[in-house]
């Protein structure tokens, strides 16, 4: 028996969106100074240079991290667990496992400890729940029930199933979400520069602020979906979680759009 587990493809798609958005931001940094004259334009070009270099460094850093993640694989055998990455390969025999724990950090992760090595399991692994259950079954067969707290690992498995559902949803909605962000930025740009043109600083502030609305909508929808999936799994641990995500995202989009219009009116009334 050999099973392989990779990092979920949704995180790589999100990374591509972030990198593409970063390049758009660099272009915007060099366009904005042309809206101003004199000494202010000179200072804005200097700021654009610093921001561009910082963003390019961030892009390089992301590419290094995601190259590592994209070439990392967890291999589960009957007698050992292997984590292979470009940097190193870690092998832990199940007979040598000292501890299998779930660390409830802000993002949370599982960890298996051997005599001298350890392997960590973040929630971004595809089918993480299957990996957790397989490890538990093998440890029980090895007579190492004392190496883990079953209640704690079941909680880890519960969180992993929710994370897997959310990651699959992210893979589906990340492209529409990206286009929604671009739409909000485009509408804000057209509105502000056609109606508020004399107030350039306020216009730029509103364009940047408009990015928050689709992000807030997406996070709210994800939080609500997670609560629903969690409730289903608490009723039955073997349940196959399901949710009308299209309806939830649609309602969230409408609420976010209305909130965007209200905030735009208030912003125009008080700051322009």
Secondary structure, DSSP 4 states (H G I P E B T S, - for coil): -EEEEEB-HHHHHHHHHHHHHHHHHHHHHHHHGGGS-HHHHHHHHHHHHHHHHHHHHHHHHHHHHHHHHHT-EEEEESSEEEEE-SS-EEEEEGGG--EEEEE--SS-EEEEE-SS-EEEEETTBTTHHHHHHHHHHHHHHTT-GGGB-HHHHHHHHHHHHHHHHHHHHHHHHHHHHHHHHHHHHHHHHHHHHHHSTT-HHHHHHHHHHTHHHHHHHHHHHHHHHHHHHHHHHHH-TT------HHHHHHHHHHHHHHHHHHHHHHHHHHH-
